[in-house]
């Protein structure tokens, strides 16, 4: 996609991107979004999957050079077991967040408990080169610890970061904001997009309109759009004519070249080869 600009010229905007259908086995289905489809405006996100999982799918797997983020929605059912080589073994509940900053490398496994249904986003967030060799670190935020903002018929969960002077937990990596916004028919919510930040907006159910500097973009489930604010802080309004849910993910663009091979997001192919060999040698840890 080639980025376009709003009339004011201060915000770069991607075209509307349709997620690629992705199914693995009988227990995992998703709409998958990749950075290449957004004309560079998805940065710092590398990929995003809007998924439903009912069975173990991936098994234990490594990560390095990035953060793997799981954002569970409130309509999930049961528990989503999350384990990693840092020693964490947590049953995530509907509405929870888990952020694994893999840094120089960690092993991760997540799967629904028997009889559970997980509805969530899985997001890969790039790390700048100066942080790619950091020790791995993890953050679990329970749904009950996330503040909510109510504005008429809109309810916005501040899963991470800040919106309209309401502050939730902080990312263990670079500053990052995640909003899970729910709309009744005819409601709206305005979020301030800070200067220098980028945002990806993904409808989770229903349809929504995104308004920036008077320009209106209509989005529906299965699609996404990316924005980058190059100038002063600007209001970004989301509105819905019928009931809808939309996720907003906002971060500081890394603006560095990277190489992604599966779960590794490194600065060079040589770095990818090195971390692959480290994992093969058992140096990224293990899950007992």
Residue pairs with C-beta under 8 A, 6 or more apart in sequence:
1 14
1 15
1 17
1 37
1 38
1 39
2 15
2 39
3 12
3 13
3 14
3 15
3 39
3 40
3 41
4 12
4 13
4 14
4 15
5 11
5 12
5 13
6 13
6 212
6 213
6 214
6 215
7 213
7 214
7 215
8 213
10 213
10 229
10 230
10 231
10 232
10 234
11 193
11 212
11 213
11 227
11 228
11 229
11 230
11 231
11 234
12 41
12 227
12 228
12 230
13 41
13 212
13 215
13 217
13 225
13 226
13 227
13 228
14 37
14 38
14 39
14 41
14 42
14 225
14 226
14 227
15 39
15 225
16 217
16 219
16 223
16 224
16 225
17 33
17 37
17 38
17 223
17 224
17 225
17 226
18 222
18 223
19 30
19 31
19 32
19 33
19 50
19 222
19 223
19 224
20 31
20 32
20 33
20 34
21 29
21 30
21 31
21 32
22 28
22 29
22 30
22 31
22 32
22 49
22 51
23 29
23 30
24 57
24 58
25 55
25 57
26 55
27 53
27 54
27 55
27 56
27 57
27 112
28 51
28 52
28 53
28 54
28 55
28 57
29 51
29 52
30 49
30 50
30 51
30 52
30 122
31 49
31 50
31 51
31 222
32 47
32 48
32 49
32 50
33 42
33 47
33 48
33 49
33 50
33 200
33 202
33 224
34 46
34 47
35 42
35 43
35 45
35 46
35 47
38 200
38 226
39 226
41 198
41 226
41 227
41 228
42 48
42 198
42 200
42 226
43 126
43 198
43 228
43 253
43 254
43 255
44 125
44 126
44 174
44 198
44 251
44 252
44 253
44 254
45 123
45 124
45 125
45 126
45 200
45 249
45 251
46 66
46 124
46 125
46 126
46 258
46 260
46 265
47 123
47 124
47 260
48 121
48 122
48 123
48 124
48 200
48 202
48 224
48 249
49 121
49 122
49 123
50 121
50 202
50 204
51 118
51 119
51 120
51 121
51 122
52 117
52 118
52 119
53 80
53 111
53 112
53 117
53 118
53 120
54 112
54 116
54 117
54 118
55 111
55 112
56 111
56 112
57 111
58 109
58 110
58 111
59 109
60 83
60 107
60 108
60 109
60 286
60 287
61 107
61 108
61 109
61 263
62 102
62 105
62 106
62 107
62 108
62 263
62 264
62 275
62 279
62 284
63 100
63 102
63 105
63 106
63 107
63 108
63 263
63 264
64 102
64 103
64 104
64 105
64 106
64 132
64 263
64 264
64 265
64 266
64 275
64 279
64 284
65 102
65 103
65 126
65 127
65 132
65 258
65 264
65 265
65 266
65 267
65 271
65 275
66 102
66 124
66 125
66 126
66 127
66 264
66 265
67 99
67 100
67 101
67 102
67 124
67 125
67 127
67 171
67 172
67 173
68 99
68 100
68 102
68 108
68 122
68 123
68 124
68 263
69 97
69 98
69 99
69 100
69 121
69 122
69 123
69 124
69 125
69 178
70 80
70 82
70 92
70 97
70 98
70 99
70 110
70 120
70 121
70 122
70 123
71 97
71 120
71 121
71 123
71 159
71 178
71 180
71 247
72 80
72 92
72 93
72 94
72 95
72 96
72 97
72 118
72 119
72 120
72 143
73 94
73 95
73 119
73 120
73 180
73 204
73 245
74 94
74 95
74 143
74 180
75 94
75 119
76 93
76 94
76 95
76 116
76 117
76 118
76 119
76 120
77 94
77 116
77 117
77 118
78 112
78 113
78 115
78 116
78 117
78 118
79 91
79 92
79 93
79 112
79 113
79 116
80 91
80 92
80 93
80 96
80 110
80 111
80 112
80 113
80 116
80 118
80 120
81 89
81 90
81 91
81 92
81 110
81 111
81 112
81 113
82 88
82 89
82 90
82 91
82 92
82 98
82 108
82 109
82 110
82 140
83 89
83 90
83 108
83 109
83 110
83 287
84 100
84 106
84 107
84 108
84 109
84 136
84 138
84 287
85 106
85 107
85 108
85 136
85 284
85 285
85 286
85 287
86 106
86 136
86 137
86 138
86 285
88 138
88 140
90 98
90 140
91 113
92 98
92 110
92 140
93 142
93 143
94 143
95 142
95 143
95 144
95 146
95 157
96 140
96 141
96 142
96 143
97 139
97 140
97 141
97 146
97 159
97 160
97 169
97 178
98 110
98 138
98 139
98 140
98 141
99 138
99 139
99 140
99 141
99 160
99 171
99 172
99 173
100 106
100 108
100 136
100 138
101 127
101 134
101 136
101 137
101 138
101 139
101 171
101 172
101 173
102 108
102 136
103 127
103 131
103 132
103 133
103 134
103 135
103 136
103 137
104 132
104 133
104 134
104 135
104 136
104 275
105 136
105 275
105 278
105 279
105 283
105 284
105 285
106 136
106 284
106 285
107 279
107 284
107 285
107 286
107 287
109 287
112 118
121 202
121 247
121 249
123 249
124 260
124 265
125 173
125 176
125 251
126 254
126 256
126 258
126 265
127 134
127 173
127 174
127 254
127 265
128 174
128 254
128 256
129 256
129 267
131 173
131 174
132 266
132 267
132 271
136 285
137 172
138 172
139 169
139 171
139 172
141 159
141 160
141 168
141 169
143 157
145 168
145 169
146 157
146 158
146 159
146 168
146 169
147 157
147 158
147 166
147 167
147 168
148 155
148 156
148 157
148 158
149 155
149 156
149 158
149 163
149 164
149 166
149 189
150 156
151 187
151 188
151 189
152 184
152 187
152 188
153 183
153 184
153 185
153 186
153 187
154 181
154 182
154 183
154 184
154 187
154 188
154 189
155 181
155 182
156 163
156 179
156 180
156 181
156 182
156 189
157 179
157 180
157 181
157 182
158 166
158 167
158 168
158 177
158 178
158 179
159 168
159 178
159 179
159 180
160 168
160 169
160 170
160 171
160 176
160 177
160 178
161 167
161 168
161 170
161 171
161 175
161 176
161 177
161 178
161 250
162 168
162 177
163 177
163 179
163 191
163 192
164 190
164 191
164 192
174 251
174 252
175 251
175 252
176 249
176 250
176 251
177 248
177 249
177 250
177 251
178 247
178 248
178 249
178 250
179 191
179 247
179 248
179 250
180 204
180 245
180 247
181 189
181 238
181 245
181 246
181 247
181 248
182 244
182 245
183 189
183 206
183 208
183 238
183 239
183 240
183 243
183 244
183 245
183 246
184 240
184 243
185 240
185 241
185 242
185 243
186 240
186 241
187 239
187 240
188 237
188 238
188 239
188 240
189 237
189 238
189 239
190 235
190 236
190 237
190 238
191 235
191 236
191 237
191 238
191 248
192 233
192 234
192 235
192 236
193 199
193 212
193 227
193 229
193 233
193 234
193 235
193 236
193 250
194 229
194 233
195 229
195 230
195 231
195 232
195 233
196 229
196 230
196 252
196 253
197 228
197 229
197 250
197 251
197 252
197 253
198 226
198 227
198 228
198 229
198 250
198 251
198 252
198 253
199 226
199 227
199 228
199 236
199 248
199 249
199 250
200 224
200 225
200 226
200 227
200 248
200 249
200 250
201 208
201 210
201 219
201 224
201 225
201 226
201 227
201 238
201 246
201 247
201 248
202 223
202 224
202 246
202 247
202 249
203 219
203 220
203 221
203 222
203 223
203 224
203 244
203 245
203 246
204 221
204 245
204 246
204 247
205 221
205 243
205 244
205 245
206 220
206 221
206 240
206 242
206 243
206 244
206 245
207 218
207 219
207 220
207 221
207 240
207 241
207 242
207 244
208 218
208 219
208 220
208 238
208 239
208 240
208 244
208 246
209 216
209 217
209 218
209 219
209 238
209 239
209 240
209 241
210 216
210 217
210 219
210 225
210 236
210 237
210 238
211 217
211 236
211 237
211 238
211 239
212 227
212 234
212 235
212 236
212 237
213 234
217 225
219 225
219 246
227 236
228 253
238 246
238 248
240 246
256 267
257 267
258 265
258 266
258 267
259 265
259 266
259 267
259 268
259 269
259 271
259 272
261 272
261 276
264 272
264 275
264 276
266 272
266 275
275 284
278 284
